[in-house]
Amino acid sequence: YSINGIDWTKYVVLSEERKKELRKRYNIINNEKVICLLGRLAPVKGHLFLLDALYDIKKHGKFKNYKILFTGNGSENYKNEIIKKAESYGLINNIIFTGYVNPAEILNISDLLVLPSENEGFPIVCIEAFALKVPVIRTKTGGYSDMKDQCIGVEYGDIAGLSNAITEVFLNSDKTLEMVNKAYKLYQDRLTSNKMVEAILEVYKDSMR
């Protein structure tokens, strides 16, 4: 995989008025937490794994006042599989299928990004979350070693591990804030498009010396 930067001008904090508009669009009540999974609707992205973890949280009564935003498009068969599992877990009212979205807008109203993929390259969505100070939980797939201090990593399929990680983000605010600040610093230091251009230019300069 390759590491790409993002255009910092597109990842800015929106006004409170705009955030309220977006929350209203997705039927999010004021005090509900928002978990987002940014990615197409495909089995490799791990939506069912996330539902397993959320059901584990539900069984243990840790918290329940949240919405899950599943973004992107994909096969209707897979979407129906997600719906069927969510219904069996009693979580269908927590889920919103947004379709294609502007990731910066979704992250502006999110309290957590979960990337529970079975396989992944270096995920741009994690950088997008870092830029907007949204905590990240992700599987230990491609690119994890480059950001392991800036997010929480879990093994794909480890339901208890993902359940505990989600709970930790929502219940341990000090640790979450520390992680988010580290992630934002990594973004500023290395992962903006400007920084990536500077790094590429240095490689060219070195090769010409």
TIROMAR-714420 format. One record per atom (N, C-alpha, C): x, y, z; atom name. Coordinates in pm, 1 decimal. Layout:
N
(r (X, Y, Z), CA) ...
//
This chain:
209
(r (84.3, -118.5, 0.0), N) (r (0.0, 0.0, 0.0), CA) (r (88.1, 123.9, 0.0), C) (r (28.3, 238.7, -34.4), N) (r (100.6, 364.7, -27.5), CA) (r (26.3, 459.7, 64.9), C) (r (101.2, 550.1, 125.9), N) (r (40.6, 647.8, 215.2), CA) (r (12.6, 774.5, 135.4), C) (r (-110.7, 819.5, 139.5), N) (r (-149.1, 941.4, 69.6), CA) (r (-194.7, 1046.4, 169.7), C) (r (-168.5, 1172.6, 137.4), N) (r (-218.0, 1280.4, 221.5), CA) (r (-356.9, 1323.2, 176.7), C) (r (-421.6, 1405.9, 257.1), N) (r (-552.1, 1459.4, 220.1), CA) (r (-545.0, 1612.3, 216.0), C) (r (-635.3, 1670.9, 141.0), N) (r (-640.7, 1815.8, 124.3), CA) (r (-699.7, 1878.3, 250.9), C) (r (-615.6, 1944.2, 328.9), N) (r (-658.9, 1995.7, 458.8), CA) (r (-772.6, 2097.1, 446.6), C) (r (-786.8, 2162.4, 331.6), N) (r (-891.8, 2264.5, 316.9), CA) (r (-1032.4, 2203.3, 315.8), C) (r (-1039.9, 2072.5, 290.4), N) (r (-1170.7, 2006.9, 284.2), CA) (r (-1212.8, 1946.4, 417.9), C) (r (-1122.8, 1947.7, 514.5), N) (r (-1150.9, 1882.4, 642.5), CA) (r (-1144.3, 1984.6, 755.1), C) (r (-1250.1, 2064.4, 762.8), N) (r (-1259.6, 2170.2, 862.5), CA) (r (-1383.9, 2146.3, 948.1), C) (r (-1379.8, 2199.0, 1068.4), N) (r (-1494.1, 2185.3, 1158.9), CA) (r (-1607.5, 2274.3, 1110.8), C) (r (-1726.0, 2215.9, 1097.0), N) (r (-1842.8, 2290.2, 1049.5), CA) (r (-1906.8, 2370.0, 1163.2), C) (r (-1988.2, 2465.5, 1125.9), N) (r (-2059.7, 2545.6, 1226.2), CA) (r (-2159.0, 2457.0, 1300.6), C) (r (-2196.2, 2499.4, 1421.4), N) (r (-2293.8, 2423.4, 1499.9), CA) (r (-2427.3, 2416.3, 1426.1), C) (r (-2462.7, 2521.7, 1355.9), N) (r (-2587.6, 2523.8, 1280.1), CA) (r (-2586.5, 2416.9, 1171.0), C) (r (-2474.5, 2406.5, 1099.2), N) (r (-2463.3, 2306.1, 993.2), CA) (r (-2465.4, 2165.0, 1051.2), C) (r (-2399.3, 2146.2, 1165.1), N) (r (-2401.0, 2014.6, 1229.8), CA) (r (-2542.9, 1975.2, 1269.8), C) (r (-2619.1, 2071.1, 1320.1), N) (r (-2758.2, 2042.7, 1358.0), CA) (r (-2839.2, 2001.7, 1236.4), C) (r (-2815.2, 2067.9, 1123.4), N) (r (-2885.3, 2032.7, 998.9), CA) (r (-2854.5, 1889.0, 958.3), C) (r (-2726.8, 1851.5, 968.0), N) (r (-2686.4, 1716.4, 928.7), CA) (r (-2744.1, 1611.6, 1023.6), C) (r (-2742.0, 1641.2, 1152.6), N) (r (-2798.0, 1546.6, 1249.4), CA) (r (-2948.2, 1528.3, 1224.6), C) (r (-3014.7, 1636.2, 1190.5), N) (r (-3158.3, 1627.7, 1161.5), CA) (r (-3182.6, 1544.4, 1036.2), C) (r (-3096.1, 1562.2, 935.2), N) (r (-3109.7, 1485.7, 810.3), CA) (r (-3106.4, 1335.8, 837.3), C) (r (-3021.4, 1294.5, 929.5), N) (r (-3005.5, 1151.4, 957.7), CA) (r (-3081.7, 1106.2, 1081.8), C) (r (-3176.2, 1188.9, 1126.1), N) (r (-3263.5, 1153.1, 1239.4), CA) (r (-3185.5, 1118.8, 1366.1), C) (r (-3083.0, 1198.6, 1392.1), N) (r (-3003.5, 1179.1, 1513.4), CA) (r (-3053.1, 1275.7, 1620.2), C) (r (-3096.5, 1220.9, 1732.6), N) (r (-3144.8, 1302.7, 1843.6), CA) (r (-3023.2, 1364.1, 1914.3), C) (r (-3041.1, 1480.8, 1972.1), N) (r (-2929.8, 1560.2, 2026.2), CA) (r (-2830.9, 1482.9, 2113.1), C) (r (-2880.6, 1399.0, 2203.3), N) (r (-2788.8, 1333.5, 2297.7), CA) (r (-2741.4, 1196.6, 2251.1), C) (r (-2774.8, 1157.9, 2128.8), N) (r (-2729.1, 1028.2, 2078.2), CA) (r (-2584.6, 1037.2, 2029.2), C) (r (-2505.8, 936.9, 2064.2), N) (r (-2372.0, 924.5, 2008.9), CA) (r (-2382.9, 873.8, 1865.1), C) (r (-2280.0, 903.2, 1785.4), N) (r (-2280.4, 860.0, 1645.1), CA) (r (-2153.9, 779.7, 1615.7), C) (r (-2174.5, 656.4, 1570.4), N) (r (-2065.7, 570.3, 1524.4), CA) (r (-2076.7, 562.5, 1372.5), C) (r (-1968.6, 587.9, 1301.6), N) (r (-1976.5, 576.8, 1155.9), CA) (r (-1879.3, 470.8, 1103.9), C) (r (-1922.5, 407.0, 997.1), N) (r (-1836.9, 316.1, 921.3), CA) (r (-1834.9, 371.5, 779.3), C) (r (-1726.3, 437.4, 745.6), N) (r (-1712.0, 498.9, 613.4), CA) (r (-1652.2, 397.0, 515.9), C) (r (-1731.2, 357.8, 418.0), N) (r (-1682.8, 260.7, 320.2), CA) (r (-1800.3, 200.8, 245.4), C) (r (-1771.3, 136.7, 135.5), N) (r (-1880.3, 79.4, 56.1), CA) (r (-1944.4, -37.3, 130.9), C) (r (-2066.6, -71.2, 91.0), N) (r (-2136.0, -185.3, 151.0), CA) (r (-2084.3, -313.0, 85.4), C) (r (-1981.3, -370.3, 145.6), N) (r (-1919.9, -493.3, 94.6), CA) (r (-1874.5, -576.1, 213.7), C) (r (-1885.3, -710.1, 206.0), N) (r (-1850.1, -795.1, 319.9), CA) (r (-1711.4, -769.5, 376.9), C) (r (-1614.5, -736.8, 291.4), N) (r (-1476.7, -716.1, 336.1), CA) (r (-1465.4, -600.3, 435.0), C) (r (-1564.3, -508.6, 433.9), N) (r (-1560.3, -391.1, 520.8), CA) (r (-1602.8, -419.7, 665.1), C) (r (-1661.0, -537.9, 690.0), N) (r (-1681.6, -581.5, 828.1), CA) (r (-1804.0, -528.7, 901.2), C) (r (-1907.8, -491.2, 827.3), N) (r (-2029.7, -442.0, 893.0), CA) (r (-2088.5, -544.6, 989.9), C) (r (-2087.4, -671.5, 951.4), N) (r (-2146.8, -776.7, 1035.3), CA) (r (-2064.7, -797.2, 1162.2), C) (r (-1934.5, -786.0, 1150.2), N) (r (-1843.9, -793.5, 1266.0), CA) (r (-1876.8, -680.8, 1363.8), C) (r (-1897.5, -559.8, 1312.8), N) (r (-1933.2, -447.2, 1399.5), CA) (r (-2066.2, -473.7, 1470.3), C) (r (-2163.8, -526.7, 1398.2), N) (r (-2293.0, -557.2, 1460.6), CA) (r (-2278.2, -661.2, 1571.7), C) (r (-2192.0, -760.0, 1549.0), N) (r (-2166.2, -860.2, 1655.2), CA) (r (-2114.3, -792.1, 1782.0), C) (r (-2022.0, -697.5, 1763.6), N) (r (-1964.2, -627.5, 1878.9), CA) (r (-2068.4, -540.1, 1948.3), C) (r (-2153.3, -473.4, 1870.8), N) (r (-2256.3, -387.6, 1929.3), CA) (r (-2361.3, -470.3, 2003.1), C) (r (-2387.7, -590.3, 1953.2), N) (r (-2478.9, -679.9, 2024.4), CA) (r (-2417.3, -723.6, 2156.5), C) (r (-2287.2, -747.9, 2156.6), N) (r (-2216.8, -783.0, 2280.4), CA) (r (-2229.5, -669.0, 2382.1), C) (r (-2214.8, -545.5, 2335.1), N) (r (-2231.6, -428.2, 2422.1), CA) (r (-2373.9, -422.3, 2476.3), C) (r (-2470.2, -447.7, 2388.7), N) (r (-2611.4, -445.3, 2429.5), CA) (r (-2639.3, -549.6, 2537.8), C) (r (-2585.9, -670.6, 2520.4), N) (r (-2609.1, -778.2, 2617.5), CA) (r (-2556.9, -742.3, 2756.1), C) (r (-2446.6, -666.4, 2759.0), N) (r (-2386.0, -630.5, 2887.0), CA) (r (-2435.9, -496.1, 2939.4), C) (r (-2528.8, -434.2, 2866.1), N) (r (-2592.7, -311.9, 2912.8), CA) (r (-2500.9, -193.6, 2932.7), C) (r (-2394.7, -187.3, 2851.5), N) (r (-2294.7, -81.5, 2873.6), CA) (r (-2345.2, 54.8, 2829.5), C) (r (-2403.3, 64.6, 2712.7), N) (r (-2469.7, 186.7, 2666.4), CA) (r (-2555.3, 151.9, 2545.1), C) (r (-2654.4, 234.4, 2517.5), N) (r (-2745.5, 201.3, 2406.8), CA) (r (-2792.2, 322.6, 2327.7), C) (r (-2756.1, 441.0, 2370.8), N) (r (-2809.4, 562.8, 2310.2), CA) (r (-2719.3, 610.4, 2197.3), C) (r (-2727.9, 543.9, 2082.4), N) (r (-2639.3, 578.0, 1971.2), CA) (r (-2703.9, 543.4, 1837.4), C) (r (-2649.5, 602.8, 1733.0), N) (r (-2685.5, 567.7, 1595.9), CA) (r (-2559.4, 520.8, 1523.6), C) (r (-2578.1, 430.6, 1427.5), N) (r (-2468.6, 382.0, 1343.7), CA) (r (-2494.5, 430.4, 1201.5), C) (r (-2399.5, 501.4, 1144.4), N) (r (-2412.5, 545.0, 1006.1), CA) (r (-2330.7, 452.6, 916.0), C) (r (-2399.8, 374.6, 834.5), N) (r (-2334.7, 291.3, 733.8), CA) (r (-2341.0, 368.3, 601.7), C) (r (-2225.3, 409.2, 552.5), N) (r (-2221.8, 494.7, 433.9), CA) (r (-2196.2, 412.5, 307.9), C) (r (-2206.8, 479.9, 194.7), N) (r (-2170.6, 416.5, 69.1), CA) (r (-2279.7, 327.1, 13.1), C) (r (-2252.5, 276.0, -104.9), N) (r (-2345.5, 187.3, -174.2), CA) (r (-2280.7, 50.8, -193.9), C) (r (-2362.3, -45.9, -231.8), N) (r (-2311.0, -181.0, -253.6), CA) (r (-2422.7, -272.5, -298.4), C) (r (-2401.0, -403.1, -285.3), N) (r (-2501.5, -497.9, -332.5), CA) (r (-2622.1, -500.3, -238.9), C) (r (-2739.6, -512.4, -297.9), N) (r (-2862.9, -520.6, -218.2), CA) (r (-2864.2, -646.7, -133.0), C) (r (-2805.1, -754.5, -185.3), N) (r (-2801.1, -879.7, -108.5), CA) (r (-2726.0, -861.3, 22.0), C) (r (-2611.5, -792.9, 14.7), N) (r (-2532.5, -771.5, 136.5), CA) (r (-2605.2, -675.5, 230.5), C) (r (-2666.0, -572.0, 175.5), N) (r (-2742.5, -478.7, 259.0), CA) (r (-2853.8, -552.7, 333.6), C) (r (-2920.4, -642.7, 264.8), N) (r (-3027.1, -721.6, 327.6), CA) (r (-2972.1, -812.2, 436.9), C) (r (-2850.2, -862.4, 415.9), N) (r (-2785.2, -945.1, 518.2), CA) (r (-2758.5, -861.9, 644.1), C) (r (-2713.1, -739.1, 625.5), N) (r (-2689.9, -648.7, 738.8), CA) (r (-2821.4, -622.6, 812.1), C) (r (-2926.4, -593.9, 735.6), N) (r (-3057.0, -564.8, 795.3), CA) (r (-3108.4, -684.6, 874.2), C) (r (-3094.1, -803.7, 816.0), N) (r (-3142.0, -925.6, 882.5), CA) (r (-3070.2, -947.4, 1015.4), C) (r (-2938.4, -928.9, 1015.9), N) (r (-2863.2, -947.7, 1140.2), CA) (r (-2900.0, -840.3, 1241.7), C) (r (-2912.0, -715.7, 1197.2), N) (r (-2948.5, -606.3, 1287.5), CA) (r (-3085.2, -630.0, 1350.3), C) (r (-3178.5, -681.1, 1269.6), N) (r (-3312.5, -712.0, 1322.8), CA) (r (-3305.6, -822.8, 1426.5), C) (r (-3225.3, -924.7, 1399.8), N) (r (-3214.9, -1036.1, 1494.4), CA) (r (-3151.4, -992.7, 1625.8), C) (r (-3067.5, -890.0, 1620.1), N) (r (-3001.5, -838.1, 1741.0), CA) (r (-3080.7, -726.2, 1808.8), C) (r (-3190.6, -684.3, 1746.4), N) (r (-3266.7, -572.9, 1802.0), CA) (r (-3196.0, -439.9, 1787.0), C) (r (-3115.3, -427.8, 1681.7), N) (r (-3036.7, -306.0, 1659.2), CA) (r (-3080.3, -228.6, 1535.3), C) (r (-3187.5, -272.7, 1469.5), N) (r (-3223.4, -212.1, 1341.7), CA) (r (-3257.3, -63.5, 1356.4), C) (r (-3312.5, -24.6, 1469.9), N) (r (-3347.3, 116.7, 1489.5), CA) (r (-3225.4, 204.2, 1516.2), C) (r (-3110.5, 141.3, 1538.6), N) (r (-2986.7, 216.1, 1559.7), CA) (r (-2914.4, 247.3, 1428.7), C) (r (-2956.5, 180.4, 1320.7), N) (r (-2881.1, 188.0, 1194.3), CA) (r (-2943.4, 285.9, 1096.0), C) (r (-2856.8, 362.7, 1030.5), N) (r (-2899.3, 448.9, 920.5), CA) (r (-2807.8, 420.8, 801.4), C) (r (-2867.2, 385.9, 689.1), N) (r (-2792.3, 371.2, 563.9), CA) (r (-2795.4, 507.0, 493.7), C) (r (-2681.5, 568.6, 479.3), N) (r (-2677.0, 705.7, 427.4), CA) (r (-2661.7, 713.5, 276.4), C) (r (-2616.9, 604.5, 213.2), N) (r (-2578.4, 614.4, 73.1), CA) (r (-2447.0, 691.2, 62.1), C) (r (-2417.2, 737.5, -58.6), N) (r (-2292.0, 811.4, -80.0), CA) (r (-2295.8, 943.5, -3.2), C) (r (-2185.8, 976.1, 63.2), N) (r (-2180.7, 1097.1, 145.6), CA) (r (-2049.5, 1172.2, 125.7), C) (r (-2047.5, 1294.7, 174.2), N) (r (-1924.1, 1370.3, 189.8), CA) (r (-1862.8, 1325.9, 322.5), C) (r (-1745.0, 1260.5, 321.9), N) (r (-1690.3, 1207.3, 446.7), CA) (r (-1666.2, 1313.3, 553.1), C) (r (-1627.2, 1433.6, 510.2), N) (r (-1601.5, 1540.2, 607.8), CA) (r (-1729.0, 1577.3, 682.8), C) (r (-1842.1, 1577.4, 613.3), N) (r (-1969.0, 1609.0, 679.3), CA) (r (-2005.8, 1501.3, 781.0), C) (r (-1992.3, 1375.7, 740.9), N) (r (-2026.9, 1265.6, 831.3), CA) (r (-1935.6, 1266.2, 954.5), C) (r (-1807.4, 1288.1, 933.8), N) (r (-1714.1, 1289.5, 1046.3), CA) (r (-1740.5, 1407.1, 1139.7), C) (r (-1790.8, 1515.8, 1087.8), N) (r (-1823.6, 1631.2, 1171.2), CA) (r (-1933.8, 1601.8, 1272.4), C) (r (-2016.6, 1502.4, 1242.8), N) (r (-2124.5, 1468.4, 1337.4), CA) (r (-2102.2, 1332.2, 1402.7), C) (r (-1981.5, 1277.3, 1388.0), N) (r (-1950.8, 1144.8, 1443.5), CA) (r (-1868.3, 1155.7, 1571.0), C) (r (-1895.6, 1064.3, 1662.7), N) (r (-1818.5, 1055.2, 1786.8), CA) (r (-1713.3, 945.6, 1778.4), C) (r (-1723.4, 861.1, 1676.5), N) (r (-1630.2, 749.0, 1662.2), CA) (r (-1635.9, 696.6, 1519.3), C) (r (-1517.0, 668.9, 1462.9), N) (r (-1507.3, 597.3, 1335.8), CA) (r (-1460.6, 455.2, 1366.3), C) (r (-1535.8, 357.7, 1317.4), N) (r (-1493.7, 217.9, 1329.4), CA) (r (-1466.8, 164.7, 1189.4), C) (r (-1349.1, 106.1, 1171.9), N) (r (-1310.7, 45.8, 1044.3), CA) (r (-1279.7, -101.8, 1070.9), C) (r (-1383.8, -188.0, 1068.7), N) (r (-1366.8, -327.6, 1109.3), CA) (r (-1336.5, -421.3, 992.2), C) (r (-1258.0, -373.8, 896.7), N) (r (-1236.1, -446.6, 771.6), CA) (r (-1159.1, -577.1, 790.8), C) (r (-1191.2, -672.9, 704.0), N) (r (-1115.3, -798.4, 701.3), CA) (r (-981.2, -775.5, 632.9), C) (r (-981.5, -694.1, 527.9), N) (r (-857.8, -655.4, 458.3), CA) (r (-864.7, -506.6, 428.0), C) (r (-749.3, -441.9, 422.9), N) (r (-746.9, -298.2, 397.6), CA) (r (-608.6, -258.0, 351.1), C) (r (-601.6, -157.2, 263.7), N) (r (-473.9, -94.6, 233.8), CA) (r (-448.8, 10.3, 341.4), C) (r (-378.8, 117.5, 308.2), N) (r (-366.2, 226.5, 404.7), CA) (r (-493.5, 310.5, 393.1), C) (r (-580.8, 307.0, 495.4), N) (r (-713.7, 366.1, 479.4), CA) (r (-716.0, 518.7, 494.0), C) (r (-755.1, 584.6, 387.6), N) (r (-767.1, 730.4, 388.0), CA) (r (-869.6, 776.2, 491.7), C) (r (-973.6, 695.6, 514.3), N) (r (-1077.4, 737.8, 610.0), CA) (r (-1021.0, 760.6, 749.5), C) (r (-916.5, 687.5, 785.4), N) (r (-854.1, 708.9, 916.9), CA) (r (-788.3, 847.1, 922.8), C) (r (-720.8, 885.5, 815.1), N) (r (-657.9, 1017.7, 810.2), CA) (r (-765.4, 1125.8, 817.4), C) (r (-875.4, 1104.1, 747.8), N) (r (-985.5, 1200.0, 750.6), CA) (r (-1039.0, 1217.8, 892.3), C) (r (-1049.2, 1106.4, 964.0), N) (r (-1094.9, 1113.7, 1103.2), CA) (r (-992.7, 1185.0, 1191.1), C) (r (-864.0, 1154.8, 1170.9), N) (r (-759.1, 1223.3, 1247.9), CA) (r (-769.4, 1374.6, 1229.1), C) (r (-794.0, 1417.1, 1105.0), N) (r (-799.5, 1560.0, 1073.3), CA) (r (-911.8, 1630.6, 1146.8), C) (r (-1020.4, 1558.1, 1174.3), N) (r (-1136.2, 1617.6, 1241.2), CA) (r (-1149.7, 1572.4, 1385.6), C) (r (-1041.1, 1514.8, 1438.3), N) (r (-1032.9, 1476.6, 1579.9), CA) (r (-1144.7, 1380.2, 1621.7), C) (r (-1170.0, 1283.3, 1533.6), N) (r (-1266.1, 1177.3, 1564.2), CA) (r (-1186.4, 1052.2, 1601.7), C) (r (-1212.5, 992.4, 1718.7), N) (r (-1139.3, 871.2, 1756.6), CA) (r (-1160.8, 757.9, 1656.5), C) (r (-1058.5, 674.7, 1640.7), N) (r (-1061.2, 566.5, 1541.4), CA) (r (-1034.7, 431.7, 1608.5), C) (r (-1120.5, 336.4, 1576.8), N) (r (-1096.2, 195.4, 1609.5), CA) (r (-1089.3, 121.9, 1476.7), C) (r (-986.0, 42.4, 1457.9), N) (r (-971.5, -27.1, 1330.5), CA) (r (-907.6, -163.4, 1350.4), C) (r (-924.9, -249.4, 1251.6), N) (r (-860.1, -379.6, 1255.8), CA) (r (-712.0, -363.7, 1220.6), C) (r (-634.4, -462.0, 1263.4), N) (r (-488.7, -456.4, 1244.1), CA) (r (-452.2, -507.1, 1104.3), C) (r (-506.8, -437.8, 1005.3), N) (r (-480.2, -471.8, 865.3), CA) (r (-381.5, -370.4, 809.0), C) (r (-379.2, -353.7, 675.4), N) (r (-280.2, -267.9, 611.4), CA) (r (-274.3, -127.4, 668.4), C) (r (-153.4, -83.2, 699.5), N) (r (-133.1, 52.1, 749.3), CA) (r (-145.5, 68.2, 899.3), C) (r (-189.6, -37.4, 967.7), N) (r (-208.9, -23.6, 1113.1), CA) (r (-79.8, 12.6, 1185.1), C) (r (31.1, -49.6, 1145.3), N) (r (158.3, -25.7, 1215.4), CA) (r (202.1, 120.0, 1206.3), C) (r (156.0, 191.8, 1102.3), N) (r (192.1, 332.9, 1086.4), CA) (r (109.7, 425.7, 1174.8), C) (r (3.0, 372.6, 1235.0), N) (r (-84.0, 458.7, 1316.1), CA) (r (-126.6, 393.3, 1447.3), C) (r (-50.9, 291.5, 1490.8), N) (r (-93.8, 215.1, 1606.6), CA) (r (-99.7, 295.5, 1736.8), C) (r (-25.4, 404.8, 1743.8), N) (r (-30.3, 489.3, 1863.3), CA) (r (-140.7, 594.8, 1855.3), C) (r (-204.9, 604.6, 1739.9), N) (r (-305.5, 709.0, 1719.7), CA) (r (-448.2, 654.2, 1709.6), C) (r (-462.7, 522.8, 1725.5), N) (r (-595.3, 461.7, 1717.8), CA) (r (-595.5, 337.1, 1805.1), C) (r (-710.1, 272.2, 1815.2), N) (r (-719.3, 144.5, 1886.1), CA) (r (-728.0, 34.2, 1781.9), C) (r (-640.5, -64.4, 1791.6), N) (r (-638.8, -175.3, 1696.2), CA) (r (-698.4, -301.8, 1755.2), C) (r (-775.2, -373.4, 1675.1), N) (r (-831.4, -502.4, 1715.8), CA) (r (-810.4, -602.3, 1602.9), C) (r (-807.4, -728.6, 1638.6), N) (r (-797.7, -833.5, 1537.1), CA) (r (-934.9, -854.1, 1472.3), C) (r (-936.2, -875.8, 1342.4), N) (r (-1063.1, -901.9, 1273.9), CA) (r (-1128.4, -1026.4, 1334.4), C) (r (-1255.7, -1014.2, 1368.8), N) (r (-1329.5, -1127.3, 1425.3), CA) (r (-1327.3, -1134.5, 1576.9), C) (r (-1247.3, -1051.5, 1642.9), N) (r (-1240.2, -1050.1, 1789.4), CA) (r (-1355.1, -964.8, 1843.0), C) (r (-1469.5, -1027.6, 1862.3), N) (r (-1590.6, -954.9, 1900.4), CA) (r (-1573.8, -886.0, 2035.7), C) (r (-1520.1, -958.0, 2133.5), N) (r (-1501.2, -899.5, 2266.7), CA) (r (-1402.2, -783.4, 2260.3), C) (r (-1298.3, -798.2, 2178.5), N) (r (-1198.5, -692.2, 2164.8), CA) (r (-1258.3, -565.0, 2107.5), C) (r (-1341.4, -579.2, 2004.3), N) (r (-1404.4, -462.3, 1943.4), CA) (r (-1508.5, -401.7, 2037.3), C) (r (-1584.0, -487.2, 2103.2), N) (r (-1682.9, -440.4, 2200.9), CA) (r (-1616.4, -358.4, 2310.9), C) (r (-1506.5, -409.8, 2364.6), N) (r (-1434.5, -339.3, 2471.9), CA) (r (-1374.7, -208.3, 2422.2), C) (r (-1324.6, -207.9, 2299.4), N) (r (-1263.9, -86.6, 2243.6), CA) (r (-1368.4, 23.9, 2227.7), C) (r (-1485.4, -11.3, 2176.2), N) (r (-1592.9, 87.8, 2159.4), CA) (r (-1634.6, 143.2, 2295.4), C) (r (-1649.8, 54.0, 2391.6), N) (r (-1688.7, 96.6, 2525.6), CA) (r (-1584.1, 189.3, 2586.1), C) (r (-1456.6, 155.1, 2565.7), N) (r (-1348.3, 237.5, 2620.4), CA) (r (-1351.8, 379.1, 2563.8), C) (r (-1375.4, 391.3, 2434.1), N) (r (-1380.7, 524.4, 2372.2), CA) (r (-1490.2, 609.4, 2435.3), C) (r (-1606.1, 549.6, 2458.9), N) (r (-1718.6, 627.7, 2510.4), CA) (r (-1714.0, 648.9, 2661.9), C) (r (-1642.8, 563.4, 2733.1), N) (r (-1643.7, 575.8, 2878.8), CA) (r (-1513.0, 629.2, 2937.1), C) (r (-1404.9, 625.6, 2861.2), N) (r (-1275.4, 674.2, 2911.9), CA) (r (-1234.0, 798.2, 2833.4), C) (r (-1291.8, 912.2, 2869.5), N) (r (-1273.8, 1033.8, 2789.9), CA) (r (-1130.3, 1085.8, 2791.7), C) (r (-1059.6, 1069.8, 2903.4), N) (r (-921.4, 1120.6, 2911.9), CA) (r (-829.8, 1046.1, 2814.9), C) (r (-840.4, 914.3, 2815.4), N) (r (-756.4, 833.2, 2727.1), CA) (r (-792.3, 858.1, 2580.6), C) (r (-921.0, 873.4, 2553.8), N) (r (-965.7, 900.4, 2416.5), CA) (r (-912.9, 1034.2, 2367.9), C) (r (-918.8, 1136.9, 2452.8), N) (r (-869.9, 1269.4, 2415.4), CA) (r (-720.7, 1266.6, 2385.4), C) (r (-645.6, 1193.2, 2465.6), N) (r (-500.8, 1181.3, 2442.7), CA) (r (-472.5, 1116.2, 2307.1), C) (r (-547.1, 1011.8, 2275.7), N) (r (-529.2, 941.3, 2149.0), CA) (r (-564.1, 1032.4, 2030.3), C) (r (-674.0, 1105.6, 2043.0), N) (r (-718.4, 1195.5, 1935.9), CA) (r (-615.8, 1306.0, 1911.3), C) (r (-559.4, 1359.1, 2017.2), N) (r (-457.8, 1464.3, 2002.3), CA) (r (-331.7, 1412.3, 1934.1), C) (r (-291.5, 1290.6, 1967.1), N) (r (-176.5, 1227.6, 1900.3), CA) (r (-205.5, 1208.5, 1751.2), C) (r (-327.5, 1166.9, 1722.2), N) (r (-366.9, 1142.4, 1583.5), CA) (r (-367.3, 1272.4, 1503.7), C) (r (-415.9, 1378.7, 1564.7), N) (r (-420.1, 1507.8, 1495.3), CA) (r (-278.8, 1558.5, 1467.6), C) (r (-188.8, 1535.4, 1562.4), N) (r (-49.3, 1578.3, 1543.1), CA) (r (15.5, 1499.5, 1428.8), C) (r (-8.9, 1368.4, 1422.4), N) (r (43.2, 1287.7, 1311.7), CA) (r (-9.8, 1341.1, 1178.7), C) (r (-137.2, 1371.7, 1174.9), N) (r (-198.5, 1427.6, 1053.7), CA) (r (-129.8, 1558.1, 1012.8), C) (r (-113.4, 1648.4, 1107.2), N) (r (-51.1, 1777.3, 1076.0), CA) (r (94.5, 1761.6, 1032.1), C) (r (166.3, 1669.8, 1096.7), N) (r (309.9, 1654.3, 1070.2), CA) (r (338.3, 1579.7, 940.1), C) (r (250.2, 1484.2, 903.6), N) (r (286.5, 1394.1, 794.0), CA) (r (179.9, 1370.0, 688.0), C) (r (53.5, 1396.3, 718.8), N) (r (-51.6, 1339.6, 634.6), CA) (r (-139.8, 1440.8, 562.7), C) (r (-101.3, 1567.7, 562.9), N) (r (-172.5, 1661.9, 476.4), CA) (r (-112.9, 1651.2, 335.7), C) (r (-188.9, 1695.1, 236.3), N) (r (-139.1, 1688.7, 99.0), CA) (r (-13.1, 1774.6, 83.8), C) (r (-6.8, 1886.4, 154.9), N) (r (112.1, 1972.5, 149.4), CA) (r (236.1, 1899.4, 199.0), C) (r (219.9, 1827.9, 311.6), N) (r (333.2, 1753.7, 368.3), CA) (r (377.5, 1642.0, 274.8), C) (r (280.7, 1577.8, 209.3), N) (r (315.4, 1469.6, 117.7), CA) (r (392.6, 1523.0, -3.1), C) (r (352.7, 1639.2, -53.5), N) (r (425.2, 1701.6, -165.7), CA) (r (568.0, 1734.9, -123.4), C) (r (582.6, 1791.5, -2.7), N) (r (716.1, 1824.7, 48.4), CA) (r (803.4, 1699.7, 56.2), C) (r (744.4, 1589.3, 104.7), N) (r (820.3, 1464.3, 119.1), CA) (r (863.8, 1410.1, -17.6), C) (r (773.7, 1417.8, -115.7), N) (r (806.1, 1369.8, -250.8), CA) (r (917.5, 1454.6, -312.3), C) (r (908.3, 1586.2, -294.2), N) (r (1011.7, 1675.3, -346.8), CA) (r (1148.4, 1644.7, -285.5), C) (r (1147.1, 1611.5, -155.5), N) (r (1274.6, 1577.5, -90.0), CA) (r (1335.0, 1451.0, -149.9), C) (r (1250.2, 1355.1, -182.3), N) (r (1299.8, 1230.3, -245.1), CA) (r (1365.7, 1262.7, -379.2), C) (r (1300.2, 1347.9, -460.2), N) (r (1357.4, 1386.9, -588.8), CA) (r (1490.2, 1462.6, -570.2), C) (r (1491.6, 1552.8, -472.2), N) (r (1614.1, 1629.0, -447.8), CA) (r (1729.2, 1537.3, -407.2), C) (r (1697.4, 1440.3, -320.1), N) (r (1799.6, 1345.9, -274.8), CA) (r (1855.1, 1264.5, -391.7), C) (r (1765.7, 1225.8, -484.2), N) (r (1807.6, 1142.8, -596.6), CA) (r (1894.6, 1220.1, -695.8), C) (r (1887.1, 1352.4, -690.4), N) (r (1963.2, 1435.2, -783.9), CA) (r (2096.1, 1485.0, -726.6), C) (r (2116.6, 1458.5, -597.2), N) (r (2239.3, 1507.1, -535.2), CA) (r (2357.7, 1415.9, -568.4), C) 
//
